[in-house]
Amino acid sequence: MTEALEYDVVVLGAGPVGENVADRVRAAGLSAAVVESELVGGECSYWACMPSKALLRPVLARADARKVPGLRERVEGPLDVPAVLAHRDEYTSHWQDDGQVRWLDSIGAHLYRGHGRLYGTRKVSVTSPEGEHHVLTARHAVAVCTGSRALLPDLPGIADAKPWTSREATSAQQVPGRLVVVGGGVVGVEMATAWQAFGAQVTVLVRGEGLLPKMEPFAGELVAEALKEAGASVRTQVNVAEVVREGGTGPVTVVLDDGGRIEADEILFATGRAPRTDDIGLDTIGMEPSSWLPVDDSCRVAGSDWLYAVGDVNHRALLTHQGKYQARIAGAAIAARAARTPLLETDPWGAHAATADRAAVPQVVFTDPEAASAGLTLAEAEAAGHRVRAVDHDLGGVAGAGLYADGYRGRARMVVDLDREVLLGVTFVGPGVGELIHAATVAIAAEVPIGRLWHAVPAYPTISEVWLRLLETYRDQ
């Protein structure tokens, strides 16, 4: 049975990004349909942000407690891993999406479960799990919010080896005795931190020179140092040539390109992401399947007046919070265009431009120590042609850090645009720094002059006092 239905906006994908697009257009009075083939709530809710941080929180809390006099002796034992996994399962709602569905209902969005594909201009076909077929027509816009998936390298034996991706690493119910992690980015270092703490013997294999290559170099150096102290092995400038798991069960052997071999119980590949655009009907509108979708600052696809790509699929900033930010921008732009209201296209920080994707992206890596950044690294700022100065300070030298943990190790850097005397980037590495980064994001997005930052007085004695130390260092250089 085929049923034709019409809405103002049709959203492909009910993850956090699709949910926020639907929410914004509904708040503007437009009707919305949302199509989802898996769980409403998407990758973040069930296989990424929420389960990974539920796994990591007790790991980091114990690490911090072990650095506090009078407490460290009480937390020397192992973690209660079954309790941690049970808590993780609660945070994923046991992989049930009833609560998220109720939320969609509460905003008046119509959910269609099944596989959605573009079906020409402003049309989406949906095939439900039961075989029912619907054709949805969008009066104003179709928003592609299908996200990304883990990218596995093309290696001999990888299919038979049944490797973990980020999904298996965040949802596993048993601790492997030995775990090889291939990749030194965020997923790789976070999952290495978690599973090492749960009792696995972790080996991290990195093709490049260090961990966290998209952050300031000292971030990866401090995280690698901590992983090694925790008992993990970190090997850089190595390449995996083959993966062998006879019969698809039992131990897995990792063959390196130098002939070395490592045996493990599981292997996690954290080697990048690919857009989930392979089977969404891009070919019906003259676009290449499996491609990233280039967009303007309102997240409208280049060359189209009705198609939007929001979140990971546009490859601007593959982070949940940035995707939700884009959704707010795109939703506002869709509503404005539907109402024939002029867009604030000339205002880079206006309601219809996702400028922060280029200038003020924040990120926190929940390792021990945490690594947090906002804006540009020194290398990125220099490559963009800015005349800049990097200002560094030892975080451990701040009174609040010393109170936070004995032997506190960390580092802070701010990257200053010397021509305008505003911040282009800030990076903190150290225990508990994740909660510091929003202040940096505000300073960068608001382009607060260095002279005005002197009047933003940090409370004493907190780790935030590092801001004063950075400003003093900049003044004295």
C-alpha positions in Angstrom: 0.0 0.0 0.0 1.3 3.4 -1.0 0.1 6.5 0.9 1.0 10.1 -0.2 1.3 12.6 2.6 2.4 16.3 2.7 4.3 18.2 5.4 6.1 21.5 5.5 9.4 19.8 6.4 10.5 16.2 6.2 13.5 15.2 8.3 15.6 12.1 7.4 17.1 10.8 10.7 15.8 11.1 14.3 19.1 11.5 16.1 19.8 14.7 18.2 20.3 16.7 15.0 17.0 15.6 13.3 15.1 16.0 16.6 16.4 19.6 16.9 15.5 20.5 13.3 12.0 19.1 13.9 11.7 21.0 17.2 12.8 24.4 15.6 10.5 24.2 12.6 7.6 23.0 14.8 8.2 26.0 17.2 7.9 28.2 14.1 4.5 26.7 13.3 5.5 24.4 10.5 4.4 20.8 10.2 7.2 18.2 10.3 7.6 14.5 9.6 10.7 12.6 10.9 11.9 9.3 9.3 14.1 6.9 11.3 15.3 3.4 10.4 16.9 2.6 13.8 16.3 4.1 17.3 14.9 7.5 17.8 17.7 9.4 19.6 20.4 8.2 17.2 24.0 7.3 17.6 24.7 9.8 20.5 22.0 8.3 22.7 22.8 4.6 22.3 26.3 4.1 20.9 28.4 7.2 21.4 28.1 10.2 23.7 25.9 8.9 26.5 27.2 5.3 26.9 30.8 6.2 26.5 30.6 9.0 29.1 28.6 6.7 31.4 31.5 4.2 31.1 34.2 6.9 31.6 32.7 8.8 34.5 33.6 6.3 37.3 37.0 5.8 35.7 37.8 9.5 35.9 36.2 9.9 39.4 38.4 7.1 40.7 41.5 8.6 39.1 40.7 12.0 40.7 40.0 10.4 44.1 43.3 8.6 44.0 45.0 12.0 44.0 43.3 13.4 47.1 44.9 12.9 50.5 42.6 11.1 53.0 40.6 9.5 50.1 43.1 7.7 47.9 43.5 4.9 50.4 39.7 4.2 50.1 39.6 3.8 46.4 42.6 1.6 45.7 40.5 -1.5 44.8 39.2 -2.3 41.3 36.0 -0.8 39.8 32.7 -2.7 40.2 32.6 -3.3 36.4 29.1 -5.0 36.4 27.7 -1.9 38.2 29.4 0.4 35.7 27.9 -1.5 32.8 24.5 -1.6 34.4 24.6 2.2 34.8 25.7 2.5 31.2 22.7 0.4 30.2 20.3 2.7 32.2 21.7 5.7 30.3 21.0 4.0 27.0 17.4 3.2 28.2 18.5 -0.4 27.6 18.5 0.4 23.9 14.8 1.2 23.9 13.6 4.5 22.5 10.1 4.9 24.0 11.1 8.1 25.9 12.5 9.7 22.8 9.4 8.8 20.8 7.2 10.4 23.4 9.3 13.6 23.1 8.7 13.7 19.4 5.0 13.2 20.0 5.0 16.1 22.5 6.2 18.6 19.9 3.8 17.4 17.3 6.2 15.8 14.9 5.0 12.8 13.0 7.4 9.8 13.2 7.7 7.3 10.4 9.7 4.2 11.1 11.5 2.6 8.2 14.1 3.3 5.5 13.8 6.7 4.0 15.1 7.7 0.6 14.9 10.9 -1.5 12.4 10.3 -4.3 13.1 13.3 -6.5 12.5 17.0 -5.6 11.0 17.5 -2.2 9.9 13.9 -1.9 10.9 11.1 0.5 9.8 7.5 0.1 9.6 5.4 3.3 9.4 1.7 3.5 8.4 0.4 7.0 9.7 -2.8 8.6 6.3 -4.3 7.8 6.6 -3.4 4.1 4.2 -0.5 4.1 5.2 2.3 1.7 4.7 6.0 2.1 5.7 9.0 -0.1 6.2 12.1 1.9 6.2 15.5 0.1 7.8 18.5 1.7 6.3 21.9 0.9 9.4 23.8 1.9 12.4 21.6 2.9 13.9 18.1 3.3 16.6 18.0 5.9 19.1 15.1 5.7 20.3 14.3 9.2 21.4 10.7 8.8 24.8 11.2 10.5 27.9 9.1 10.0 29.1 5.6 10.6 32.4 4.1 11.7 34.8 3.6 8.8 36.6 0.3 8.6 39.8 0.1 6.6 40.1 -2.3 3.6 42.4 -4.9 5.2 42.8 -8.6 4.5 40.8 -10.6 7.0 38.9 -7.7 8.5 35.5 -9.0 7.7 36.1 -12.4 9.2 37.7 -10.8 12.3 34.4 -9.2 13.3 36.2 -6.1 14.7 34.7 -3.7 17.2 33.7 -0.3 16.0 32.6 2.5 18.4 29.2 0.8 18.6 30.6 -2.4 20.0 33.1 -0.6 22.2 30.4 1.4 24.0 27.8 -1.5 24.3 29.9 -4.5 25.1 28.8 -6.6 28.1 32.1 -8.3 28.8 35.6 -7.1 29.4 38.1 -8.6 26.9 41.3 -9.8 28.4 43.3 -8.1 25.7 42.1 -5.3 23.5 43.9 -3.7 20.6 42.7 -0.2 19.7 43.6 1.0 16.2 43.5 4.8 16.0 44.6 7.6 18.3 41.7 10.0 17.9 38.9 10.7 20.4 37.1 7.4 20.2 40.4 5.4 20.4 41.8 7.2 23.5 38.5 7.3 25.3 37.8 3.6 24.8 41.4 2.7 25.7 41.0 4.7 28.9 37.8 3.0 29.8 38.6 -0.7 29.0 42.1 -0.5 30.5 40.5 0.7 33.8 38.0 -2.2 33.6 40.8 -4.7 33.5 41.6 -5.2 29.9 45.3 -5.2 28.7 45.1 -2.4 26.1 47.4 -1.8 23.2 46.9 1.4 21.2 48.3 1.4 17.6 48.7 4.7 15.9 49.7 5.3 12.3 50.9 8.9 13.0 53.3 10.4 15.5 51.0 10.8 18.4 47.5 10.8 19.9 44.8 13.3 19.4 46.4 14.8 16.2 43.7 17.4 15.7 44.5 19.1 19.1 47.6 20.9 20.3 50.5 18.4 20.4 50.8 18.5 24.2 47.3 17.1 24.6 48.2 13.8 23.0 51.5 13.7 24.8 49.9 14.0 28.2 47.1 11.5 27.4 49.7 9.0 26.1 51.8 9.4 29.2 48.8 8.7 31.4 47.7 5.7 29.4 51.1 4.2 29.8 51.2 4.8 33.5 47.8 3.0 33.7 49.4 0.0 32.1 48.4 0.4 28.5 50.9 0.1 25.6 50.9 3.0 23.1 52.7 2.4 19.8 53.1 5.2 17.2 54.0 5.1 13.6 52.8 1.6 13.0 50.4 0.3 10.4 48.1 -2.8 10.5 48.6 -4.9 7.4 46.2 -7.8 8.2 43.8 -9.1 10.8 43.4 -12.9 11.3 40.6 -14.6 13.3 40.3 -18.2 12.2 36.7 -19.2 11.8 35.5 -15.8 13.2 35.9 -16.9 16.8 38.6 -17.0 19.4 41.7 -14.7 19.6 42.5 -12.2 16.9 46.0 -11.8 15.5 47.0 -8.3 14.3 49.8 -8.4 11.7 51.8 -5.2 11.4 53.4 -4.0 8.2 56.9 -4.5 9.8 56.1 -8.2 10.3 55.2 -7.9 14.0 52.2 -9.7 15.4 50.0 -8.9 18.3 47.4 -11.3 19.7 44.2 -10.0 21.4 40.8 -11.1 22.3 39.1 -8.1 20.6 40.2 -5.4 18.2 38.6 -1.9 18.0 39.0 0.1 14.8 38.6 3.8 15.6 39.9 5.1 12.2 37.4 7.6 11.0 33.8 8.2 10.0 31.9 7.9 6.7 28.6 9.7 5.9 25.4 7.7 6.0 24.3 8.8 2.6 24.9 5.6 0.6 21.3 4.6 0.3 19.2 7.7 0.8 18.4 8.4 -2.9 20.9 11.0 -3.7 21.1 9.6 -7.2 17.4 10.6 -7.8 18.4 14.3 -7.5 21.7 14.0 -9.5 24.0 13.7 -6.5 26.7 11.1 -5.7 25.6 8.4 -3.2 27.9 7.9 -0.2 29.2 11.5 -0.4 29.5 14.2 2.1 27.0 17.0 1.4 28.5 20.5 1.0 26.4 23.3 2.4 26.3 27.0 3.0 26.2 28.5 6.4 22.5 28.0 6.7 23.1 24.3 6.1 21.4 24.4 2.7 23.0 22.0 0.2 24.9 23.8 -2.5 22.8 24.3 -5.7 19.5 23.5 -4.0 16.7 25.7 -2.8 15.0 23.0 -0.7 17.5 20.4 0.5 19.4 20.8 3.8 22.2 18.6 5.2 22.6 19.0 9.0 25.1 17.4 11.3 27.8 14.9 10.4 26.6 14.5 6.8 27.9 18.0 5.8 31.4 17.3 7.3 31.7 20.7 8.9 32.2 19.5 12.6 31.5 15.9 13.5 30.3 16.5 17.0 26.9 16.1 18.5 26.7 19.6 20.1 27.8 21.2 16.8 25.1 19.2 14.9 22.5 20.4 17.3 23.8 23.9 16.9 23.5 23.5 13.1 20.0 22.2 13.6 19.0 25.4 15.4 20.5 27.5 12.6 18.9 25.4 9.8 15.5 25.3 11.5 15.5 29.0 11.8 16.6 29.4 8.2 13.9 27.0 6.9 11.3 28.8 8.9 12.5 32.3 7.7 12.5 31.2 4.0 9.1 29.6 4.4 7.7 32.9 5.8 9.6 34.8 3.0 11.5 36.7 5.8 14.9 38.1 4.7 17.7 36.0 6.2 20.5 37.6 8.2 23.0 36.4 5.6 25.3 39.4 6.1 25.7 38.7 9.8 28.3 36.0 10.4 27.0 35.6 14.0 23.4 36.0 13.1 20.5 33.6 13.5 21.0 31.9 10.1 24.7 31.3 9.9 26.6 28.4 11.5 29.7 30.5 11.9 30.9 28.7 15.1 31.6 25.6 12.9 34.6 27.5 11.6 35.6 29.7 14.5 34.5 28.5 17.9 34.1 24.7 18.0 34.4 23.3 21.5 35.4 19.7 22.3 36.1 17.7 25.4 38.0 14.4 25.4 37.1 12.4 28.5 40.4 10.8 29.2 42.6 11.0 32.3 43.7 13.7 32.0 40.8 15.4 30.2 41.7 17.4 27.1 39.4 20.3 26.1 39.7 22.8 23.3 37.8 25.6 21.6 38.5 27.4 18.4 41.8 27.0 16.4 45.0 25.4 17.4 48.3 27.3 16.9 49.0 25.4 13.7 45.5 26.0 12.3 45.7 29.7 13.1 49.0 30.1 11.4 47.9 28.1 8.4 44.9 30.4 8.1 47.3 33.4 7.8 46.7 35.0 11.2 49.5 36.8 13.0 49.3 35.0 16.3 51.1 34.2 19.6 50.7 31.1 21.7 50.6 31.7 25.4 51.2 28.7 27.6 50.9 28.1 31.3 51.5 25.1 33.6 48.0 24.2 35.0 49.6 22.5 37.9 50.9 25.8 39.1 47.5 27.2 39.8 46.3 27.1 43.4 43.0 25.5 42.6 44.6 22.7 40.6 46.9 21.9 43.6 43.8 21.6 45.8 42.0 19.5 43.2 44.6 16.8 43.1 48.1 16.1 44.5 50.7 16.2 41.8 48.2 17.8 39.3 49.6 17.7 35.8 48.2 19.8 33.1 48.8 22.6 30.6 46.9 25.5 29.2 47.3 27.5 25.9 45.6 30.4 24.4 46.2 31.5 20.8 45.9 35.3 20.5 45.3 37.2 17.2 47.9 39.9 17.6 46.2 42.2 15.1 42.8 42.3 16.8 43.9 41.2 20.3 41.2 38.6 20.6 41.4 34.9 21.2 41.3 32.4 18.3 41.8 29.2 20.3 42.2 27.8 23.8 43.3 24.4 25.0 43.3 22.9 28.5 44.7 19.5 29.4 44.3 18.3 33.0 41.9 16.6 35.4 38.5 18.3 35.5 39.2 20.8 32.7 36.1 19.9 30.6 34.0 22.3 32.6 36.4 25.1 31.9 36.0 25.2 28.2 32.7 27.0 27.8 34.3 30.2 29.1 36.8 29.9 26.3 34.1 29.2 23.8 32.2 32.4 24.9 35.4 34.5 24.7 36.1 33.3 21.2 32.6 33.5 19.8 32.0 36.9 21.3 35.5 38.1 20.2 36.1 39.5 23.7 39.2 41.8 23.6 42.1 40.8 25.7 41.8 44.1 27.6 38.2 43.3 28.6 39.2 39.7 29.8 41.2 41.4 32.6 37.9 42.4 34.0 36.5 38.8 34.0 37.9 38.0 37.4 38.2 34.2 38.1 37.1 33.0 41.6 39.9 31.9 43.9 40.9 29.2 44.5 39.6 27.5 41.4 41.4 26.0 38.4 39.7 28.8 36.4 42.4 31.1 37.8 44.5 29.8 34.9 42.8 32.6 32.9 44.5 35.2 35.0 47.9 33.5 34.7 47.5 33.3 30.9 46.7 37.0 30.7 49.7 37.8 32.9 52.0 35.7 30.7 50.7 37.4 27.6 51.3 40.8 29.2 54.8 40.0 30.3 56.0 38.4 27.1 
